[in-house]
Amino acid sequence: MSSEGFFAALAAGNVNLSIASLPLTLLLAALPHWYSIYKAESSKVQGGWTNQNPRAFVARLNARAASGKKLSDVEELILRGQAAQQNGFEHWAIWAVAVVFGHLAKIPKADMDRYTTIHIVSRVLFYYFYLTMGTRRSSYLRTAVFQATLYPAIAVFLHAARVVPA
Protein backbone atom coordinates (compact mmCIF):
# COMPACT_ATOMS: atom_id res chain seq x y z
CA MET A 1 0.00 0.00 0.00
CA SER A 2 1.33 3.43 -0.91
CA SER A 3 1.53 6.20 1.66
CA GLU A 4 -1.37 7.90 -0.15
CA GLY A 5 -3.42 4.73 0.17
CA PHE A 6 -2.53 4.44 3.85
CA PHE A 7 -3.59 8.01 4.62
CA ALA A 8 -6.81 7.61 2.63
CA ALA A 9 -7.61 4.46 4.60
CA LEU A 10 -6.71 6.27 7.83
CA ALA A 11 -9.06 9.15 6.97
CA ALA A 12 -11.82 6.65 6.22
CA GLY A 13 -11.30 4.89 9.56
CA ASN A 14 -10.11 1.70 7.86
CA VAL A 15 -6.71 1.51 9.55
CA ASN A 16 -5.94 -0.31 12.74
CA LEU A 17 -4.64 2.75 14.55
CA SER A 18 -3.13 0.85 17.47
CA ILE A 19 -1.01 -1.36 15.20
CA ALA A 20 -0.08 1.63 13.05
CA SER A 21 1.05 3.41 16.22
CA LEU A 22 3.85 0.88 16.77
CA PRO A 23 6.22 2.17 14.06
CA LEU A 24 5.13 5.73 14.87
CA THR A 25 6.04 5.18 18.53
CA LEU A 26 9.52 4.01 17.47
CA LEU A 27 9.93 7.03 15.22
CA LEU A 28 8.85 9.39 18.01
CA ALA A 29 11.35 7.72 20.36
CA ALA A 30 14.17 8.40 17.90
CA LEU A 31 13.37 12.09 17.39
CA PRO A 32 15.07 13.30 20.62
CA HIS A 33 18.21 11.41 19.55
CA TRP A 34 18.26 13.07 16.14
CA TYR A 35 17.62 16.46 17.71
CA SER A 36 20.47 15.99 20.18
CA ILE A 37 22.79 14.98 17.30
CA TYR A 38 21.82 18.20 15.54
CA LYS A 39 22.54 20.22 18.70
CA ALA A 40 25.90 18.47 19.24
CA GLU A 41 26.92 19.13 15.65
CA SER A 42 25.73 22.73 15.48
CA SER A 43 27.36 23.70 18.78
CA LYS A 44 30.44 21.48 18.31
CA VAL A 45 30.04 19.91 21.77
CA GLN A 46 33.11 17.68 22.24
CA GLY A 47 34.06 18.56 18.66
CA GLY A 48 30.66 17.51 17.33
CA TRP A 49 28.71 14.28 17.39
CA THR A 50 30.89 11.18 17.18
CA ASN A 51 28.91 8.63 15.24
CA GLN A 52 31.77 6.10 15.21
CA ASN A 53 31.01 5.43 18.88
CA PRO A 54 27.93 7.43 19.94
CA ARG A 55 27.58 5.69 23.28
CA ALA A 56 31.12 6.74 24.21
CA PHE A 57 30.22 10.34 23.25
CA VAL A 58 27.25 10.24 25.64
CA ALA A 59 29.28 8.37 28.29
CA ARG A 60 31.90 11.14 28.25
CA LEU A 61 29.21 13.74 28.87
CA ASN A 62 27.71 11.61 31.64
CA ALA A 63 31.15 11.18 33.22
CA ARG A 64 31.68 14.94 33.21
CA ALA A 65 28.29 15.46 34.86
CA ALA A 66 28.94 12.69 37.41
CA SER A 67 32.30 14.24 38.34
CA GLY A 68 30.51 17.42 39.34
CA LYS A 69 31.61 19.51 36.38
CA LYS A 70 29.06 22.04 35.23
CA LEU A 71 27.67 21.14 31.82
CA SER A 72 26.52 23.74 29.35
CA ASP A 73 22.81 24.03 28.59
CA VAL A 74 23.43 22.33 25.23
CA GLU A 75 25.34 19.45 26.85
CA GLU A 76 22.50 18.95 29.32
CA LEU A 77 19.98 19.03 26.48
CA ILE A 78 22.00 16.38 24.63
CA LEU A 79 21.94 14.11 27.69
CA ARG A 80 18.20 14.67 28.14
CA GLY A 81 17.65 13.88 24.45
CA GLN A 82 19.57 10.64 24.74
CA ALA A 83 17.70 9.70 27.93
CA ALA A 84 14.36 10.52 26.26
CA GLN A 85 15.24 8.22 23.36
CA GLN A 86 16.19 5.41 25.74
CA ASN A 87 12.96 5.87 27.66
CA GLY A 88 11.02 5.75 24.40
CA PHE A 89 12.57 2.49 23.30
CA GLU A 90 11.99 0.97 26.74
CA HIS A 91 8.38 2.15 26.75
CA TRP A 92 7.74 0.84 23.22
CA ALA A 93 7.72 -2.77 24.44
CA ILE A 94 5.06 -1.97 27.05
CA TRP A 95 2.84 -0.35 24.44
CA ALA A 96 3.43 -3.15 21.90
CA VAL A 97 2.35 -5.80 24.43
CA ALA A 98 -0.70 -3.69 25.31
CA VAL A 99 -1.66 -3.52 21.63
CA VAL A 100 -1.38 -7.30 21.31
CA PHE A 101 -3.44 -7.86 24.47
CA GLY A 102 -5.99 -5.32 23.27
CA HIS A 103 -6.53 -7.34 20.11
CA LEU A 104 -6.58 -10.67 21.95
CA ALA A 105 -9.22 -9.24 24.28
CA LYS A 106 -11.15 -7.87 21.29
CA ILE A 107 -11.32 -4.41 22.81
CA PRO A 108 -13.58 -2.35 20.54
CA LYS A 109 -11.77 -0.35 17.84
CA ALA A 110 -13.12 2.95 19.17
CA ASP A 111 -11.66 2.20 22.61
CA MET A 112 -8.31 1.10 21.18
CA ASP A 113 -8.23 4.20 18.98
CA ARG A 114 -8.88 6.38 22.04
CA TYR A 115 -6.13 4.63 24.05
CA THR A 116 -3.78 4.95 21.07
CA THR A 117 -4.48 8.64 20.67
CA ILE A 118 -3.83 9.25 24.37
CA HIS A 119 -0.63 7.20 24.08
CA ILE A 120 0.71 9.14 21.09
CA VAL A 121 -0.24 12.60 22.40
CA SER A 122 1.19 11.91 25.86
CA ARG A 123 4.44 10.57 24.38
CA VAL A 124 4.83 13.67 22.19
CA LEU A 125 4.29 15.88 25.24
CA PHE A 126 6.73 13.78 27.26
CA TYR A 127 9.49 14.14 24.66
CA TYR A 128 8.84 17.86 24.32
CA PHE A 129 9.02 18.36 28.08
CA TYR A 130 12.09 16.14 28.37
CA LEU A 131 13.95 18.26 25.85
CA THR A 132 12.76 21.69 26.97
CA MET A 133 12.53 21.42 30.75
CA GLY A 134 16.00 21.38 32.23
CA THR A 135 15.33 22.48 35.79
CA ARG A 136 14.61 20.24 38.73
CA ARG A 137 11.30 21.99 39.37
CA SER A 138 10.06 21.60 35.78
CA SER A 139 11.15 17.96 35.72
CA TYR A 140 8.21 17.12 37.98
CA LEU A 141 5.77 18.11 35.23
CA ARG A 142 7.67 15.85 32.84
CA THR A 143 7.36 13.03 35.38
CA ALA A 144 3.62 13.64 35.70
CA VAL A 145 3.27 13.45 31.92
CA PHE A 146 5.31 10.24 31.93
CA GLN A 147 2.83 8.75 34.38
CA ALA A 148 0.05 9.72 31.96
CA THR A 149 1.87 7.85 29.19
CA LEU A 150 1.38 4.67 31.21
CA TYR A 151 -2.41 5.06 31.44
CA PRO A 152 -3.37 3.69 27.99
CA ALA A 153 -1.30 0.51 28.39
CA ILE A 154 -2.52 -0.08 31.94
CA ALA A 155 -6.13 0.45 30.86
CA VAL A 156 -5.72 -2.10 28.06
CA PHE A 157 -4.05 -4.62 30.40
CA LEU A 158 -6.85 -4.29 32.95
CA HIS A 159 -9.52 -4.64 30.28
CA ALA A 160 -7.79 -7.72 28.86
CA ALA A 161 -7.45 -9.24 32.36
CA ARG A 162 -11.24 -9.17 32.68
CA VAL A 163 -11.92 -10.57 29.21
CA VAL A 164 -9.18 -13.06 28.30
CA PRO A 165 -9.89 -16.42 29.97
CA ALA A 166 -7.64 -17.46 32.86
The 8 nearest C-alpha neighbors of each residue, nearest first, counted from 0:
[[1, 4, 5, 2, 3, 6, 8, 7],
 [2, 0, 4, 3, 5, 6, 7, 8],
 [1, 3, 5, 4, 6, 0, 7, 8],
 [4, 2, 6, 1, 5, 7, 0, 8],
 [3, 5, 1, 7, 2, 6, 0, 8],
 [4, 6, 2, 8, 3, 7, 9, 1],
 [5, 7, 9, 3, 8, 4, 10, 2],
 [8, 6, 4, 10, 9, 5, 3, 11],
 [7, 9, 13, 11, 5, 6, 10, 14],
 [8, 10, 6, 14, 12, 7, 11, 13],
 [11, 9, 7, 8, 12, 6, 13, 14],
 [10, 12, 8, 9, 13, 7, 14, 6],
 [13, 11, 9, 10, 14, 8, 15, 16],
 [14, 12, 8, 11, 9, 15, 10, 7],
 [15, 13, 9, 16, 12, 8, 19, 5],
 [14, 16, 18, 17, 19, 13, 108, 112],
 [15, 17, 19, 18, 14, 112, 20, 115],
 [16, 18, 20, 19, 115, 15, 98, 112],
 [19, 17, 20, 16, 21, 15, 98, 22],
 [20, 18, 16, 17, 21, 15, 22, 23],
 [19, 21, 23, 17, 18, 22, 24, 16],
 [20, 22, 24, 23, 19, 18, 25, 95],
 [23, 21, 25, 24, 20, 26, 19, 18],
 [24, 22, 20, 26, 21, 25, 27, 19],
 [23, 25, 27, 21, 22, 26, 20, 28],
 [26, 24, 28, 22, 23, 27, 29, 21],
 [25, 27, 23, 29, 28, 24, 22, 30],
 [26, 28, 24, 30, 29, 25, 23, 123],
 [29, 27, 87, 84, 25, 26, 30, 88],
 [28, 30, 26, 32, 27, 84, 31, 25],
 [29, 31, 33, 27, 32, 28, 34, 26],
 [32, 30, 80, 34, 33, 29, 84, 35],
 [33, 31, 35, 29, 30, 34, 81, 80],
 [34, 32, 36, 30, 35, 31, 37, 29],
 [33, 35, 31, 37, 36, 32, 30, 38],
 [34, 36, 77, 38, 32, 37, 33, 80],
 [37, 35, 33, 39, 34, 38, 48, 40],
 [36, 38, 34, 40, 35, 39, 41, 33],
 [37, 39, 35, 41, 36, 40, 42, 34],
 [40, 38, 44, 36, 47, 48, 42, 37],
 [41, 39, 47, 43, 37, 38, 48, 42],
 [40, 42, 38, 43, 39, 37, 47, 44],
 [41, 43, 39, 44, 40, 38, 47, 73],
 [44, 42, 47, 46, 40, 39, 41, 45],
 [43, 45, 39, 47, 46, 42, 40, 74],
 [46, 44, 47, 43, 48, 39, 56, 49],
 [47, 45, 43, 44, 48, 40, 49, 39],
 [48, 46, 43, 40, 44, 39, 45, 49],
 [47, 49, 39, 40, 36, 50, 46, 56],
 [50, 48, 53, 51, 52, 56, 47, 46],
 [49, 51, 53, 52, 48, 56, 54, 36],
 [50, 52, 49, 53, 48, 55, 54, 56],
 [51, 53, 50, 55, 54, 49, 56, 57],
 [54, 52, 50, 56, 55, 49, 51, 57],
 [53, 55, 57, 56, 52, 58, 59, 50],
 [54, 56, 58, 53, 57, 52, 59, 49],
 [57, 55, 53, 59, 54, 58, 49, 52],
 [56, 58, 54, 60, 55, 59, 61, 53],
 [59, 57, 55, 61, 60, 56, 54, 62],
 [60, 58, 62, 56, 57, 61, 55, 63],
 [59, 61, 63, 57, 58, 62, 64, 56],
 [60, 62, 58, 64, 59, 63, 65, 57],
 [63, 61, 65, 59, 64, 60, 58, 66],
 [62, 64, 60, 66, 61, 65, 68, 59],
 [63, 65, 61, 67, 62, 66, 68, 60],
 [66, 64, 62, 67, 63, 61, 68, 60],
 [67, 65, 63, 64, 68, 62, 61, 69],
 [68, 66, 65, 64, 69, 63, 62, 70],
 [69, 67, 64, 63, 66, 70, 65, 62],
 [68, 70, 67, 71, 64, 63, 66, 72],
 [71, 69, 74, 75, 68, 64, 72, 63],
 [70, 72, 74, 73, 75, 69, 76, 44],
 [71, 73, 75, 74, 76, 70, 133, 77],
 [74, 72, 76, 71, 75, 77, 38, 39],
 [75, 73, 77, 71, 76, 72, 70, 78],
 [74, 76, 78, 72, 77, 73, 70, 79],
 [75, 77, 73, 79, 74, 78, 80, 130],
 [78, 76, 35, 80, 74, 75, 79, 73],
 [79, 77, 81, 75, 80, 76, 82, 74],
 [78, 80, 82, 76, 81, 77, 83, 130],
 [81, 79, 31, 77, 83, 78, 82, 32],
 [80, 82, 78, 84, 32, 83, 79, 77],
 [83, 81, 79, 85, 84, 80, 86, 78],
 [84, 82, 80, 86, 81, 85, 79, 87],
 [85, 83, 28, 87, 81, 82, 86, 29],
 [86, 84, 82, 88, 87, 83, 89, 81],
 [85, 87, 83, 89, 84, 88, 90, 82],
 [88, 86, 28, 84, 90, 85, 89, 91],
 [87, 89, 91, 85, 90, 86, 28, 84],
 [90, 88, 86, 87, 91, 92, 85, 93],
 [89, 91, 87, 93, 88, 92, 86, 94],
 [92, 90, 88, 94, 93, 89, 87, 95],
 [93, 91, 95, 94, 90, 89, 96, 88],
 [94, 92, 90, 96, 91, 95, 97, 152],
 [93, 95, 97, 91, 92, 96, 152, 98],
 [96, 94, 92, 98, 97, 93, 91, 99],
 [97, 95, 99, 93, 98, 94, 100, 92],
 [98, 96, 94, 100, 152, 95, 99, 101],
 [99, 97, 101, 95, 96, 100, 94, 17],
 [98, 100, 96, 102, 101, 97, 103, 95],
 [101, 99, 103, 97, 102, 98, 104, 96],
 [102, 100, 98, 104, 99, 106, 103, 155],
 [101, 103, 105, 99, 104, 100, 106, 98],
 [104, 102, 100, 105, 101, 99, 163, 159],
 [103, 105, 159, 101, 102, 106, 163, 162],
 [106, 104, 102, 103, 107, 101, 159, 108],
 [105, 107, 101, 104, 102, 108, 111, 110],
 [106, 108, 110, 109, 105, 111, 101, 112],
 [109, 107, 111, 110, 112, 106, 15, 105],
 [108, 110, 112, 107, 111, 113, 106, 114],
 [111, 109, 113, 107, 112, 108, 114, 106],
 [110, 112, 108, 114, 113, 109, 115, 107],
 [111, 113, 115, 109, 110, 114, 16, 108],
 [112, 114, 110, 116, 111, 115, 109, 117],
 [115, 113, 151, 111, 117, 116, 112, 118],
 [116, 114, 118, 112, 113, 117, 17, 111],
 [115, 117, 113, 119, 118, 114, 120, 112],
 [118, 116, 114, 120, 115, 119, 121, 113],
 [117, 119, 115, 116, 121, 120, 148, 151],
 [118, 120, 122, 116, 121, 117, 115, 123],
 [121, 119, 123, 117, 122, 118, 116, 124],
 [120, 122, 124, 148, 118, 123, 119, 117],
 [121, 123, 125, 119, 124, 120, 148, 118],
 [124, 122, 120, 126, 125, 121, 127, 119],
 [125, 123, 127, 121, 122, 126, 128, 120],
 [124, 126, 122, 128, 123, 127, 144, 129],
 [127, 125, 129, 123, 128, 124, 130, 122],
 [126, 128, 124, 130, 125, 129, 131, 123],
 [127, 129, 131, 125, 132, 130, 126, 141],
 [130, 128, 126, 127, 131, 132, 125, 79],
 [129, 131, 127, 128, 80, 132, 79, 76],
 [132, 130, 128, 129, 127, 133, 76, 126],
 [133, 131, 128, 137, 129, 134, 130, 138],
 [132, 134, 131, 135, 138, 137, 76, 130],
 [135, 133, 137, 136, 132, 138, 139, 131],
 [134, 136, 138, 137, 133, 139, 132, 140],
 [135, 137, 134, 138, 139, 140, 133, 132],
 [138, 136, 139, 134, 140, 135, 132, 141],
 [139, 137, 141, 135, 140, 136, 134, 132],
 [138, 140, 142, 141, 137, 136, 143, 135],
 [141, 139, 143, 142, 138, 137, 144, 128],
 [140, 142, 138, 144, 139, 143, 128, 125],
 [143, 141, 145, 139, 140, 144, 138, 146],
 [144, 142, 140, 146, 145, 141, 139, 147],
 [143, 145, 147, 141, 146, 142, 125, 140],
 [146, 144, 142, 148, 147, 143, 125, 141],
 [145, 147, 143, 144, 148, 149, 142, 150],
 [146, 148, 144, 145, 149, 150, 143, 121],
 [149, 147, 145, 121, 146, 150, 118, 122],
 [148, 150, 147, 146, 152, 151, 153, 145],
 [149, 151, 153, 147, 148, 152, 154, 146],
 [152, 150, 114, 154, 153, 149, 118, 155],
 [153, 151, 155, 97, 154, 150, 149, 94],
 [152, 154, 156, 150, 155, 151, 157, 149],
 [153, 155, 151, 157, 152, 156, 150, 158],
 [154, 156, 158, 152, 153, 157, 101, 97],
 [157, 155, 153, 159, 158, 154, 160, 152],
 [158, 156, 160, 154, 159, 155, 153, 161],
 [157, 159, 155, 161, 160, 156, 154, 162],
 [158, 160, 162, 104, 156, 161, 157, 163],
 [161, 159, 157, 158, 162, 163, 156, 164],
 [162, 160, 159, 158, 163, 157, 164, 104],
 [161, 163, 159, 160, 104, 164, 158, 105],
 [162, 164, 159, 104, 160, 161, 165, 103],
 [165, 163, 162, 161, 160, 159, 104, 103],
 [164, 163, 160, 162, 161, 159, 104, 103]]
